[in-house]
């Protein structure tokens, strides 16, 4: 009876360790950032800003629509 229990225990331990490994892989795969996550974070940040602050951030990251609208050109 004891000899029959040893392979069952070994099989159960192997099954548990494989299950834990699979769960870890699936959890880590799910947490990977997507290609558009940075864009979404930027948009959420922009939406949270006031209109004045939003204008400065958009001009810094996107650039002005007209080259003459740049604040750096106005300062020179």
URSULNOR-V234806 format. One record per residue. N is the residue number from 1. SS is DSSP state (alpha for helix, beta for strand, coil for the rest). PHI is phi in radians with two decimals (NA if undefined). D_CENTER is the distance of its C-alpha to the mean C-alpha in whole Angstrom. Layout:
n:N ss:SS phi:PHI d_center:D_CENTER
n:N ss:SS phi:PHI d_center:D_CENTER
//
This chain:
n:1 ss:coil phi:NA d_center:52
n:2 ss:alpha phi:-1.16 d_center:50
n:3 ss:alpha phi:-1.14 d_center:50
n:4 ss:alpha phi:-1.35 d_center:48
n:5 ss:alpha phi:-1.35 d_center:46
n:6 ss:alpha phi:-1.07 d_center:45
n:7 ss:alpha phi:-1.11 d_center:43
n:8 ss:alpha phi:-1.16 d_center:42
n:9 ss:alpha phi:-1.14 d_center:40
n:10 ss:alpha phi:-1.08 d_center:39
n:11 ss:alpha phi:-1.09 d_center:37
n:12 ss:alpha phi:-1.14 d_center:36
n:13 ss:alpha phi:-1.13 d_center:34
n:14 ss:alpha phi:-1.12 d_center:33
n:15 ss:alpha phi:-1.11 d_center:31
n:16 ss:alpha phi:-1.13 d_center:30
n:17 ss:alpha phi:-1.19 d_center:28
n:18 ss:alpha phi:-1.16 d_center:27
n:19 ss:alpha phi:-1.12 d_center:25
n:20 ss:alpha phi:-1.15 d_center:24
n:21 ss:alpha phi:-1.11 d_center:22
n:22 ss:alpha phi:-1.13 d_center:21
n:23 ss:alpha phi:-1.09 d_center:19
n:24 ss:alpha phi:-1.13 d_center:17
n:25 ss:alpha phi:-1.09 d_center:17
n:26 ss:alpha phi:-1.14 d_center:16
n:27 ss:alpha phi:-1.12 d_center:13
n:28 ss:alpha phi:-1.20 d_center:12
n:29 ss:alpha phi:-1.13 d_center:11
n:30 ss:alpha phi:-1.22 d_center:10
n:31 ss:coil phi:-1.51 d_center:7
n:32 ss:coil phi:-1.14 d_center:6
n:33 ss:coil phi:-1.41 d_center:3
n:34 ss:coil phi:-1.49 d_center:6
n:35 ss:coil phi:-1.22 d_center:8
n:36 ss:coil phi:-1.74 d_center:9
n:37 ss:alpha phi:-1.10 d_center:6
n:38 ss:alpha phi:-1.13 d_center:7
n:39 ss:alpha phi:-1.15 d_center:11
n:40 ss:alpha phi:-1.11 d_center:10
n:41 ss:alpha phi:-1.09 d_center:9
n:42 ss:alpha phi:-1.11 d_center:12
n:43 ss:alpha phi:-1.14 d_center:14
n:44 ss:alpha phi:-1.11 d_center:14
n:45 ss:alpha phi:-1.12 d_center:15
n:46 ss:alpha phi:-1.11 d_center:18
n:47 ss:alpha phi:-1.12 d_center:19
n:48 ss:alpha phi:-1.43 d_center:19
n:49 ss:coil phi:-1.44 d_center:21
n:50 ss:coil phi:-1.25 d_center:25
n:51 ss:alpha phi:-1.01 d_center:27
n:52 ss:alpha phi:-1.19 d_center:28
n:53 ss:alpha phi:-1.18 d_center:25
n:54 ss:alpha phi:-1.07 d_center:23
n:55 ss:alpha phi:-1.06 d_center:26
n:56 ss:alpha phi:-1.15 d_center:25
n:57 ss:alpha phi:-1.18 d_center:22
n:58 ss:alpha phi:-1.12 d_center:22
n:59 ss:alpha phi:-1.11 d_center:25
n:60 ss:alpha phi:-1.20 d_center:23
n:61 ss:alpha phi:-1.54 d_center:20
n:62 ss:coil phi:-1.65 d_center:22
n:63 ss:coil phi:1.68 d_center:26
n:64 ss:coil phi:-1.25 d_center:29
n:65 ss:coil phi:-1.19 d_center:30
n:66 ss:coil phi:-2.02 d_center:34
n:67 ss:alpha phi:-1.04 d_center:34
n:68 ss:alpha phi:-1.31 d_center:37
n:69 ss:alpha phi:-1.47 d_center:34
n:70 ss:coil phi:-1.21 d_center:32
n:71 ss:alpha phi:-1.12 d_center:33
n:72 ss:alpha phi:-1.13 d_center:34
n:73 ss:alpha phi:-1.19 d_center:36
n:74 ss:alpha phi:-1.23 d_center:38
n:75 ss:alpha phi:-1.36 d_center:38
n:76 ss:coil phi:-1.43 d_center:40
//
